[in-house]
């Protein structure tokens, strides 16, 4: 692999030299000072972001796991593991981590190097070569796709969006994410079978311009003329990425319309590339177009007056917040790792509440550490998400469903289980008559995302799976403190939170006294 990165010498553009050939990449900035750098014709100079902002690579930490002594200044695109190739023999299909050739099971997640997760999803054994399933779930006969009230949006052309360069470690946002979820749904008899498929279409430029600038839309479209390109060091595109992004947004738009108008009760958008980091003018964080924002505005065009977006991806949806932070008709609630701004993308503090008349319609629940699990999430739902959402009284609900807070995710490093995700989905299901669209965002452990997505879709289908999680949960002290911080700030905009705030403040004081005595 021969790749030359010239970001430092020219802030305004990128260009790759592959096998002696030049590939121009969309640029940002006014003009390159380097005279021999050519920018792709018709690409706005403000579009492809190449500033050295914090990326997912910065928080991945895999280099520390393998004691790799990388140069801290190396601005490579996505190579969190720089171990010599002769020692890295295979990468885990489940979590992408590199393993020595003499190992049969991944040293990080334990997945067998030849497991059947891409054929059977999470139902395949993680311990053995692809020889069968752990279990075969009962295929319920209560509904078929012909009578189902739950729609699933999926198109195989979205699998063509992939990183062009073959690197030492696969990019975490890879086509196998959709393959594993689709395999799980098929093996469980959920889709195809019990869910209604919808026809995919590419969203129009006019629809995208409800959310993004025309320059942004054009910049994404320009990537179809290039073999490969990068908007940021970890946000890639190939010649098929623009179409995949249009298909993803188109599926979300049509699902939103079908759900709000009553053609179906609810739906799940099994789409990629993800969207919640994409802002008005920029692509970043693996995201090209903001699918949730498109769906929200399309739902409003269909008649929804108030839309709730709940974002439980482990990373803050900075793009969605930017798009709606001045909009009182869209309530955005995000639960994410923040850690004082040190976790990607660094935004989403509790005091980011909206602006210019939209104050109170942006609610951030910023976890102060990793390892957050079911109890803290459900506690936050009970005391922050549901009270504010109920007071808002939405006509339509969108979940930006990243599953990278799931147990085992290599980027999120949290501990939410499929039971936790299904419980949160159930809790939101009582709002606005169950008119709900779930849109896939992040999630990079195939076993975790496929099990979690299947659990969520079963809730949409009306199943009430046995859930061992108690209705009343006891949060961690850190989780309780985060919820109190959020309530203290949001009290100004949602006075009904006052009683809960006083009660929880007393609970925190008692917990701290108890911990001190112990």
Secondary structure, 3 states (H helix, E strand, C coil): CCCCCCCCCCCCCEEEEECCEEEEECCCCCCCCCCCCCCCCCCCCCCCCCCCCCCHHHHHCHHHHCCCCCCCCCCCCCCCCCCCCCCCCEECCCCCCEECCCCCECCCCCCECCCCHHHHHHHECCCCCCCCECCCCCCCCCCCCCCCCEEEECCHHHHHCCCCCCCCCCCCCCCHHHHHHHHHHHHCCCCCCCCEECCCCCCCHHHHCCCCCHHHHHHHHHHHHCCEEEEECCEEEECCHHHHHHHHHHHHHHHHHHHHCCCCCEEEECCCCCCCCCCCCCCECCECCCHHHHHHHHHHHCCCCCEEEEECCCCCCHHHHHHHCCCCCEEEEEEEECHHHCCCCCCCCCCCCCCCCCCCCEEEEEECCCCCEHHHHHHHHHHHHHHHHHHHCCCEEEEEECCCCEECCCCCCEEECHHHHHHHHHHHCCHHHHCEEEEECCCCCHHHHHHHHHHHHHHHCCCCCCCCCCCCCCCCHHHHHHHHHHHHHHCCCCHHHHHHHHHHHHHHHHHHHHHHHC
